[in-house]
Amino acid sequence: MNTFFQIMTQTEFFATGLAYLGAGISILADGLAGIGQGLAAARAVEAVGRQPEASGKITVTMILGQAMVETSGIYALIIAFILSSK
């Protein structure tokens, strides 16, 4: 029969393990956001190469998209920090 201390220790270890697992998934999301930003920048450079006269519109649209992707990446990083401190 398990004592109260053994049950609480096992539950705490399980919760800590899940928190670290969630932090790892969050960092994965952050890395995927970085890949998305790189792909968006590559496509913008391609578009400017094809139509140099539209570079202003393309640049503004790319920067707006980059900001939205970066926001989700920062949220994922904050979540990872919060979960890893548990």
N, C-alpha and C positions, 0 to 999 in steps of 0.2 A: 504494500500500500504506500502510495506517494505521500510525502508530507507536504504541507502548505508551501514551504520554502522551495522544494523541488519543483512543484507545479509552477510557482511564480517565476523561478529562474528559467525554466523551459519556455514559458510564455514570453518572457522578456527577450530571450535569445531569438525566438521565432519572430517577434515584432521587429527586432533590430535587423535581422536578416532580410525581412521584407522591405524595410526602409532602405537598406543598401541596394536591394534589387530595383526598387523604384528609382533610386538615384542613378543607377546605371542605365536604366531605360530612358531617363530624362537626359542624360549625357548623349545617348544615342540620338535622341530627337534633336539635340543641339548640333551634333555633327551633320545630321541630314539637312538641317537648315543651312549650314555652311555650304554643303554641296549644291543646294538649290540656289544660293546666292551666286556661286561660281557659274552655274549654268545660265542664270539670268544675265550676268555680265557678259558672258561669251556670246549669247544671242544678241545682246545690244551692240556689241562690237561688230558682229556680222551685219546687223541691220544698218549701222552707220557706214560700213564699207560698201554696202549696196546702194544706199541713198544718202550721200553726204549732206544734201540740202535739208534733210529731216533730222539732223543730229540733235538739234535743240529739243524737239518733242520726244525723241527716243531717250535722250539722257534724263529728262524730267520724269518720264514714265518709269525708267529703270531705277532711278533713285527712290521714287515712291514705293516701288515694289521691294527694293532692298530694305527700306526702313520697316516695312511690314514683316518681312521674313526675319529681320534682326530682332524685332520685338518678341516674336515667338521663341527665338533662340535664347534671348535673355531671360524670358519667363522660365524656360526649361532649366537654365543654369541656376536660377534662384531656387527652383524646386529641388534641384540636386543638392545645393548647399543646405537647405532646410532639412531634407531627409537624411543627409549624411551626418548632421549634428545630433540626431536622435540617439 
